Amino acid sequence: MTRSLIKSIENVFGSENARNQVGKFVWGRISMAWWPAIVVAAEDVGIEPKVDKVCVYWIGEDLISLLNEKTQVEPFSSSLDSRLLRHLEDERVPRDRKKACFVTLKLFSKRLNIPLIKPHVAWAQKHLMGKNHLNDVICNPLPKYIQQRLAQLKQENTKAKAKIERSKEEARSPKSPNDSSSLSSENRDSLDKKLKDNGSRSSKFPKYLVRKSAKELLSSSAEDHVLPLMDQKPGVIVWGKISGHSWWPAMIIHHHDCGTKEPNFGCQWILWYGDYQLSQVHYENVMKFDEGIKKMQSYVTQCKRQVYTNAVLNACKDYCARLNYDTSKWTMDDVLAWVSSLSTTSKMPIISRPNDESSESRYSSHIVEKLNEMKANQGVAAERESQIENCDALKAVFAGLCDTLEVLCIICLKIHCKNLQEHPFFNCVLCTACLEDFKAAIFAYGDDGKCFYCTLCAGSDTIVMCDSYDCPRVYCTACLKYLIAPAGYDEILLKDPWLCFLCDDSYKQEKSRIFKPRADWKKRMGQLFHKNIDTSWNKVWDNSRERKSIRVLSLFDGISTGLLVLENLGIIVEDYYAAEIDADAQTVSMAHFGDKIYQLGDVRSITQDVIDSIAPIDLLIGGSPCNDLSVANPNRLGLNDPNGTGVLFFDYCRIKNLVTEANGGHHLFWLFENVASMQSRYRIAINQSLNCEPYLIDAADFSPQHRPRLFWSNLPIGVNFPPPDPSQNLQSVLTPNCNRHALVKKIQTVTTKVNSLKQGVSLLKPVLMNGAPDSLWITELELIFGFPRHFTDVKNLSATKRQKLIGQSWSVQTITAILRPLCYFFLLKTPE
């Protein structure tokens, strides 16, 4: 993980002398979340002060923590809008977070001597937002309830510290081995229980914020031993920790290799040595193996638990085998001898295996055996399995008594006599109701480029993924086991890599298979959506009309892809009006087009008067933000939520109607774009508002990127749409003369997320440079989208910001194919 900015102590506290001041309001960060806090003196809670650490009291939670002053503390004036105001007005925010924000306002109200009145958001905007003195407000003296809580914590921590010191003294005194073992295990368990986070028994602190225990606050920090996130790769041997347990040796596992779902954000799947169970562990609780074995040496030596010593033995054997030791006959004595030979300051290499190799190369042999056992024993999608087993029509098909696949919907498994459509991937059918859900599901891709839903039934239960980098398809285990491949199910689970039925042509040649993949599935995907508006040439334009230059209104303009396309087509643009609020996007547009663009600002501020002043308009284009519509976003707000961005679609409709009215009888071409993976009810609502069905167009037909999108339009596309260009592949856009080679032909959809540049379930870098994996360069990403090299290289924008601008834009190649018919209706530049 990277940070674009690290704030210094002067930024937070104003000066070095101010560090000792208590009562300063700040934002503290733990586990990626920011929470309001007050700086307190470490001595006041019985904690020894540490260099570069700040002791804070969490407002609303009555807890304390030591935070890194450079990376975990920011001035209170930072990002107030997202950290404070949004949580006050959003009803979905957890109650404890709302409580913390409200208590913070009460404290500020008292310090500023300004009564707190409703609405609280308006009060905060008026008295807190943009105030220079905000970071100078001191909550001193602290309220009595805070002082009482700090005194209580000081007493508890003092007792805990004294008990730890006594246990150390007792450990130094000579005892028999049995007494020593009993003392260390019993005292350790009791101490771990007593030294849990102060106040945790009564606190309901949010799960996504992690508190350090008193033991961790009093002992040396383990932050230096955390394995960097960039080195946490499948196959790496580490030490992991979960609450209530000691550090334990483990191996990082890819979720595909163990047949389970993706880990939660910021977590890793790890397989524990010893009991060989899987757990999700936060990346901050993963320690370097060499550091961990030195840190745990004393505990390992004294521990009498057989499962633990076996775990350490097997982990050390695997780790040292990668260092070319012969560990086949190692015992625990050999392990301890090896650990004793390590210097306290020596650094061992972080040994990982290449992500693009099979599991046999990535993991040790006995780990592979355990993973194969998990795959073989993984549960079948229970709900779908029950549905299939109770379907009499399917039983008749498998028994050869009848052939009902032409009338049996493969999703709901009910017989329908009408309103059926062929399944795009297999030789079966879908009913109308199930078809609508299926349309949204097959384009819902995750960060790894894989679809969330089964290719056959659109189910989201236990799934098996195709190992081809270019294929996003997955299959639920029930469909695999009972419908598609009943004879080869077990073989598929263990095969690595496995190419699915759409990628491996051998499946299409098996005549005995009941559910057979279709050879023309790509064509059938596009036919899922039917245009119901007449866009034939003679219906949209009077050919006798004199050709003139085009007048354009672009909503959600971004970096002016529309204008770039029109100029590439040679169409003379008379006026180009753009509605865009992103300052960086406006800068890019200005750098390339200057005064050719008239900026209108926010689409929500465009009124009838504005439209009347710029009419007539020949072409209206736009694509409202898709984040709140895509099923890939679990926190989507939908099309109608006023707090989301999906509702901006209705501004497109409003402005379209205004332009139509202002144009009088002047013909208006229009185009609206959005994500293909939206829920059916949203797509149907858009259909009703625009009075037409969309086209489904994938940028992969014209560029080196899979980017399926829906386009609603009255442009005369139809049969004149250009055929796919097979020459478009990733290698064609890589920078020449740099020994760069593409590992895939086409990349998956690139979004604003940095990880979207990596490919497949292993999030691999798609390029080899001088034999080593490398990411796509931003200049190459620009070419993939159809922009010239360095198109977004303005204003010293960072690579992350440039990717964001590109990821939000249209594919130039796709829009060029859509707008090409305009060349027949408008004035073109004369070739030089």
N, C-alpha and C positions, 0 to 999 in steps of 0.2 A: 504494500500500500504506500502511496506517496502523498505528500502534502505540498501544495503550491506555496504555502506561507507558514513559517514558524515564528510565532511572536516572542519577542524577548521579554525579560522581566520588567524592563522599563516600560514596555507597552502596557503591561497589566497593572503595575503598581506605581508607575510614574517616576520612581527613583529608588535607589538601593535602600535609602533610609526608611522609605515607606513600607518596607517589607514587614517590619515589626508592628505596624498598625493593624489592629483588629477591627472588624466591622465593615470592611470594604466589600461591596457587592460585586460578584463575578459570575461568570458561567464556568462550570466544571464539566469535564467530559470523562465518561467511563463507558467503554464498550460502544463507541460510535454515537452516543447520545449526550446532549448538553442539558444541564439541569441548573437552576438558579441556586446560588450558594453564597455564604458569607465567610470571609477569611477569619479564622480564629487562631489564637496562639496554641502551638502544639503542647506547651507546658500546661495549659489550662485543662487539657484532657488527659494528662498523664502520659504523653508520648514524647519521646526524645526528638528534638528538631533534627532535620536532615538537610544537607546541602541540596539545592535545586528542588526542594519539595515544599509544597504549600499545604497547610492543614485547613480544610474547609468544613463548614457545617452545612448540610444539605437542607435547604428551606423546605418545610412541609413534611420532612421525613425523620427529623430528630436523630440523624446519623452523621458520622464524621468520616473523612478519608484524607489520606496524604496523596497529593496529586503532583505530577511533574509540572513545574511552573512554566516550562517552555511549550509543552505540547498538550496539556490537559486543562489549562486555565486561559480564559480570554476576558477582556474587559466587558462589563455588563452592557455597554452600548453596542456591542457587536451583534449583528443579525437579530435585532429585537423583533422585527416583523415576523420572521419564521419561528423564532424560539419562544416568543411571548404572546404576541397578538394573535397569531394563528391558533394557538392552543386555547386562548380565551374564547374565541368565537366558534370553533369547530366542535360540534356536538359529539363527534366520534372519539374525541380525545379522552383517554382514561381519566377517571375521577381524581386519582392521586396527582396526576400532572396538572389538572385544572386547579386543584387545591394549592399546589406549590406556586402556581402563577398568581392566584388570588392573594395568598399570604405575602408574596413578594410585593404586590401593589399596596397592601396595607402597610407594610414596613416603609415603603417609599412615601406613602401619604403622610405618615407620622413624621418622617425626617424632613420632608419638604414643607410640612405644615400646610398641606392642601387637602381639604376633605375629599375622601374617595366617594364618588357618586356613580350611579349607573347612567348609561352603559359603561362598563369598565373598559371596553376596548377604546371608546371615544376618549375617556379620561387618560388612558395610557398614550394614545396618539398625541394628545394635546400637551401633556406634561412630561413625557419621557422621550418620545421620538425626536431625534435630531438635537438633543440638548447637550451642549459641550460639557456642562458641569456634572453630568450624570455619573461619570467614573470617579468623581471626587466626593460623592455622598458617602458618609461614614455612619454605620449603625452602631454608635457608641454613646452611652452604654448599651449593651445588648439587652433585649427584653428579658424580664425575670424568668420566663419559662425556658428561654434558651440558656441562661446562666445556670439554672437548676439542672438542666439536662447535661450541660458540660461538666458540672460538679459530679454528677452521678457517673458519667463516663470516666472521669479522672479516677474516681474511687475504684471502679471495676478494673481499669487498666493497671492501676498501681498494684492491686491484688494479683492480677494475672502475671505482671512482671515479676513480682516476688515469688510466685509459685514456680515460674520458669527458672529463676535463679536457684531455688531450692532443689529443683530436679537436676540441674547441672551439677550442684555440689554432691548430691547423692550418687550421681552417675560416676563421679570421680573416686568415691570411696570404694575400697576393695570389697567385693561380694563374690559369693559362689556363682558359677555359671547359671544355675537354675534361678537364684534370686535375681540376678542381673536381667535374665530374660523376662522374668515375671514383672519386675519393676518397669522395664522399658516399655513393654507392651501395654500393661495396665495403665501406667501413668500417661503414656502417650495418648491412649484412647480417651482418658478422662480430661486431659489437657485440651485435646482437640475439641471435645464437647464444650468445655468451659470457655475456650478462647474463640468461639465463633463471633461473627460480626456483632458489635455492640448494638443492642436494641433489636436484633433481628427476630426475636421471638414475638414481638408485638408489632413489628413494622410490616406494612404491605407495600414495600418498595417495588417498582416495576421490574419485571423479570429481565428486561433487556438492559438494566443497569446493574453492574456487578460491584459489590462492595468488597474491599480487602478486609480480611479478618484481623483481629487484634494481634494474633500471632505473626501475621505477615507484616503488620505495621512495625512490630517490635524487632523482627528479625531482618536479616539482609534481604534486599529485594532480589527477586528472580528475573527481573525484566531483562537483564543483560544476557540471560541464558535462553531466552525465547528464540526459537528457530525462526528466522525471517520468513515472512509469508511467501516471498518469491522462491524460497528453497523448500517449501512444504509441498512436495510433489509425491505422487503415488510411488510406493516402493521405498521411501525413505524411512529408516528406523529411528524412532524418537522416544521420548518419555512424554506421557500424557497424564492429565489430571482432571478428574471430575470431583464435584463437591462431595465431601465426606470420605474420600479415599486418598491414599498416599499416591505419590508419583509412581507410575507403572510403565514398564517398557511396552512399546506398541509399534505398529507399522502403519503408515498412511496408505489408505486404500482408495482407489477410484470407485465411485458409486456404480459404474457400469460393470466393474469386475466382480462386485459382490451381489449384483442383481437387485439393487435397491434404488430409492429415489435420490435426487440431488440433495446434498446437505443444505442445511439452513444457511442464510447469509452469514459469512464470517466464520463458518465452521468447517471441519474436516471429518470425514469418516476415518476412523482408525480401528485396527484389529488388535486387540490386546493379546500379548503373548501369555501363555498359561492356560486361560480358559477359552481363548479364541472366540470372543464375543465382539460384536461391533458396537461402537458408540460414536455419537457426534460430539466433538470436542471443539470448543472455541479456539481459534488460532493462537490466542495469547496464552493458552494453557498447553502449548506444545513446546517441549524443551529439546535442545540439541542433545543427541545421545551421549557424546563424549563428555559434555559438561554435566549431564545428568548422572552418569555412572560415577563420576568423581564426587558429585554432591551427595549421592545416596550411598556411598561406599560403606559408611559406618552402619547405616540401617540394614543394608544388604548382608553385612557380616553377622549382625546380631539376629536377623529375622529367622524364625523357626517355621514359618508357613511354607509348606512344600510347594504349593502352587505358585507362590511368589518367587521362590528360589529357582524353580523350573523356568519361570517366565524370564528371569534375568539371564539364566544360563543359555536358553535358546536364542534370546535376543543378541547376546554377546557373541554367540557362535555365528549367527548370521552376519552380524556387523563385521567381525574380524575375518570371516571368510571372504568378504569383499575387499579386505586389506591383504588378501593373499596368505592368510594364516591357514594352516591345516587344523581345522577345529573338529574333525570327525570324531575324535576320541576325547574331547575336552570334558572335564568335570568342573565343579564349582571351584575347586582349588586352582585350576588353570585360569579361570575367570578372575579370581581375586589376585592372582599373581600378575595377570595382564594389567588389571586396574592399578595395582601398586606401582607398576613400572611407568605409568603415565605421569608426566610432570604436571604440577598444578597449574602451570602457565602454558602448557603445550596446547596447540589447537589441531584437532583432527579434521580431516576433510569431511564435507557433507556429501555422503555417497548416495546417489540416486541412479535410477535406471531411465533410459530414454522413454518418453511418454508414447512414442509411436511404435514401440515394440509390443509383442504379445505379452500376456500375463506371465507366461513361463519365463520370459527374460526379465520382466519387471520385478517379480517377487521371488523369494526363495522357494524351494520345492515343496516344503511342508506347508507353507502359506498358500501356495497354489492348490494343494490338496484340500485345505480347509475352505477356500473360496469356491472350489468346484462342488464341495458338499453343500455349501449354502445355496448355490445355484440349483443343484439338483433337488434340493428339499424346499425351495422357495414356494410359497403358497400360490395357487392359481387364483386369478381374479374371482373372488367368491360370488359376488352378485351376478356377474356375467355367466359364470359356470352354472349356477342354479337356473338361470334363465334358459340356457341351452339345454340342460338336462330335462327340463319340463316342457320342451317344445315338441309336440307330437308330429308336427309337419317335418321337422328336421330328422326325427327318428325314421320317418317313412322314406325320406330322401336317402339316408345312409343305408337303409335296408334294401334300397333299389325297388321299392314298391311303387313310387311315383316320382315325378319331377316337378316340384312346386317352387323351384328357385325363381321362376319368372314372375311369381305373384307373392312371394314371401319376402317381406322387408327384413333385411339382415340385421337391422338394429333393434327394432321392437319385436321381431320374430312373430309377426302377425300377418295373416293372409289378407291381401287387399285386391279387389277386383278392378280398381281404376286408380288414376292419379299416381302412377308409379314411374320412377325414372331409373335408368341403369346406373349401377354403382360405377364410379369412374376408374376404380382400380381392379375390381374383381368381377367375375361373371355372375353377379347377383343384382338385386334391385333395392331401392329405397322408397319408402312412402313419403308423401309430401311433408308431413310434420317432422319426420326424422331427417329429411333432406336439409331443412333449414338449419338444424343444429349441426349437421355434418359440414355444411359450407363454412361455418365459422371455425369449427374444430381443426380442420385439416391445415389451416394456415396459422395456428397458434404455436409459435416457436419460442423456445427458451433461449437463455444466453449461450447455451452450447450448440445452438443451431438445430436442435432436435424438436420435433413436434411434441406437444403435451398429450396428444390423444391417439388412440389406436386407429390405424389406417383403415381397418375394416368396419369397426363398430363405433368409433369415436368415443370409446370408454377411456376413463382416466385411472383405472386400477393398475395393478402390477403390470409393468410393460417390459418388453425386450426391444432393444434398439438395433438398427442396422449400423454396422461398423464402417460403412462407406462415408468418407468425409463429405461427399457431395449429396448424400441422401438424408433428408430430415425425418424419414418415416420410422415409426415405432409400432409395435403390435402388442395387444394385451395377451397375457398368458392363456386366458380361456379360449380366445379365438385361435391361437396357435395350436393348442392342445386338442381341441375338439373339432375345429372347422378347417383351418388352412393346412396344417401339417400334423395330423394325429399320429402318423407313423414315425415322423422324424423329430418330434418335439424334444425328446431328451438330447438328441444329437445337437439340435440348434442351441440349447442352453449352454452346452459345453464347448461349442465351436468358437474359436477365437483366432482371427476375426470372422464374423458372420455377415454375409451379404444377403439382404432381404430378397423377397420374391420379385420386386421391381428392378433390382440391380443385377441379379443372377439369372441369366437367360435359361439356365438348365431347368429352373422351376417351370418355365412356360412350356417346356417340351414334355413334361410328365402328363400323359394322357389319363392316367388313373386318378388324378387329383380332381376332387369335386369342385372345390373353389379354386379357380385358375386365375392368375393375374392377366390383365388385358395388355396387349402389345401396344395399343394406342392410348395409354392412360394419360399422357401429357396433353393430348388434344382434348380428351374428354374432361379434364379438369377445367379448361377454359369454357367448355359448353355447359358447365353447371349454372352459369348466369346467362339469362336470355334478355336481349334488348327488346323493349316493347315500344320504342319510339321510332318513327319513320325518319331516318337520316339519309335517305337517298339524295343524290345530288340535285335532282330537279325539284325536290321538296324544300330544300333549305336556302336556295338562292336563285335569283333571277339572272340567268346567264347573259341576258342582254344589258345588264347594268354595267356601267363603266367601272373599271378597276381603279381603286384609290388606295392610298396608304392606310394602314390599319391603326385604329385607336383602341388601346388596351387598358383594362382595369384589373390589376392583380391583387387579390386579397391574400393575406398571410404570405407575403411575397418572398420572405427569406433573403437569399442572396441573388434574387432576380434571375432565376433559372428560365422563366418565361421569355424575358427579353433576350437572353443569350440564345435561346432556341430560335426565336424569330429572326434574329440577325444571322444565325447560321443558315437558315433556310433562304435568306436573301430577301425576306419581306421587308418593305419599307415601313417603319414604325413612325407614325405621325406624332402620337403622344402615348406615353406609358405612365399610368398612374399606379402607385404602389401603396399598400397599407401594410406597414411592418413596424413593430415596436422594439425589436432587438437592436441595440446600438451597434454591436459588432457586425451584424448582418447589413445594416445600413451603410456602415463604413466600407465593407467589401463591395457593395453595389455602387457606391459613389466612386470608389477607386477605379472601377472599370467602365462605368457608364456616365459619370458626371451628371450634367444637367439634363440628360435624356430622360431621367426619372423624376417624377413629381411625387414626393412623399406626402401621404395623407394621414399618417399616424395610425392610431388604433381603429380597427374595423368597427368597434362599438360606438365610435364618435362620428361615423359617416352618416350624415343626415340627408333628407330629401334635397335641401338647399345645395349641399356639396355635389350630389349626383346631377342636379339640374345644371350646375355650373360647368360640368365636364362632359355632359352628354353632347352628341351621341357616342355610344361605346359600341365597337364592333365585336370585341372579345372580352369575356369575363372568365378569369381563371382563379383557382384557389384550392387549397386543401387545409382544412382546419386541423389543429393538433390532434394526434391520434392516441396519445398516451392513455386517456381516460375511456377509450373505446376498445382497445386491444384486450383480448382475453388472456394475453401473456402477462398482463399487469394485474396481480391479485388485488390491488388497492384501487382499481379503476372506479371512477365515480359515475360513468355512464354518459348518456346523451343529454339528460335533462337536469342534472344537478347544477344549481347556480354557482357552487363553489369549485366546479371543475372546468376543464377546457373543452369538453365535448359539446357543451351548450353553444359554443361559438359557431357551430354549423348553422344555427338558425340566423346568425348575423349574415352568413353567406346568402341564405334564402331571402332574407329581408332586403339585402342590397340588390340581389338579382331581380326581385320584383320592382324595386325602385328604378333600376336601370331600364327594365322593359317598359315601364310607364313613361319614363323620361325620353326614351328613344322614339316613342310614337310608333310609326310603322317601320322604323329602321330595324333591320334584322340583327339579332344578337346571337353570336356563337358563345357557348359557355362550356366550361369544364370544371368538374369538382372531383377531387381525389381523396381517398382515405385508406386506412389499413384493411387488408383482406380478412384479418382474424377477428373482426368485431362480431358480437353476438347477433343472431339473426333478427332479434327484435329491433336492434338499432339500425341494421341495414334496411329492414322493411320500413321503418319510420323515415329514413332518408329517401327510399324509393317513393314513398307517398308524398313527401315534401317536394321532390324534384320531378315527380310524375314519370319516372323511367327506371328501368333496371340498369345495373352497372355492367361494364366490361371488366373481366379479370385479365390483367396483363402482368406478366412477370418480366422484370428487367433482364433476367437471364437470357431472354431471347435476343437481346441486343447489346448486352454488356457482360463483363465477367462476374456478375453478382446476382444471386437469387434475391429478388425483392418483389414478391407478389403484392399487387395493389389493386383496389377497385376504382374504376373511373366511370363517373356518370357524365354524360355529355350529349349534345345534339350535333356534334361534328360528324360529317359523313365518313366514318371509318369503314365499317363493314368489310366487304370483300377486298377493298383496296388496301387493307392493312398489310404492311410489308412482312415477308416471311422471316423466321428466325435466322440470325446470322451465326453459323457454326464456327466462324473464325474468331469469335470473341472469347478469349480465355485469359486467365490471370497472367500467364507468361507474357502476353502481348503488351502489358502495361508496366512491367517491371523495368526499373532503371537499367539501361544498357551499360555495358563495360564495367559492371560491378560484380560480376560472377554471382548474380542472383537468379535462383531457380524456384519456380512455383511448385508447391507440393499438391495443389488442387487445381482443377480447371476453373472452377467458379467458387467464390466465397459465399458464405451465408449472409443474410441481411445485416448490414452495418447500421447501427443506431448511434445514439449519443453516448452510449456506454463504452468505455475503453476496452472492456473484455470482448465486445462484439467483433473486434478485429481478429480474435483468435477463433479457431475452427474446431468443430467436432466435440464429442463428449469429453475429450481430454484437454480441451482449450489449447490446442497446439498453435504455434506460430506458423502461418501458411507459406513461409518463404525460407529457403536455405541460402545463406550468403557465406561464401567460402567454406561451405560444408557445415555451418552452424545455423541453428534455427534463428530466424529474425522476423520481426513484425513488419507489416506493411508500412511504408513511408507515407506521410501525408500527401506528398506530390503524386504518389502512385494511387492513393485513394481518390484524389481529385480526378485522375484519368479514368478510374473505374466508374465514377459517376458521370463522366463525360465532360468534365471541366478541363480547361487548360492547366498545365503544371503551374503551381504557385498562385492559383486563382484566389485562394483565401489568405495568401501570405501578405497581410497588411497589418499596420498598427502594432507590429511585434506580437501578434497573437500567439499564444502557446499552442502546442500541438493538440492538447486536449480541447481547447476552445475551437480550433479549426475543425477537428473531427466532429464536434457538436454541430457546427454550422453545416457541414457536409451531410451528416447523418440526418438532419432535419429537412434536407432539400430533396427535390425530385431527381430522378435519373434523367440526365439530359438526353440520352439515347431514346428512352421511352417516350418522353414528351415530344421529341422530334418526330417520331413515328406517328404520334397522335395528331400533331398540328400540321403535318405535311400537306393535307388536303387544302389548307388555307392558301397555298401557293396558286391555286386555280381561281381564287376569288379576289386577291388583293395585288397591289402593284409590287413588282419585284425590282430589285436593283439590276441595272444594266451591267452585264459582264464586261469587265475591263479588257 
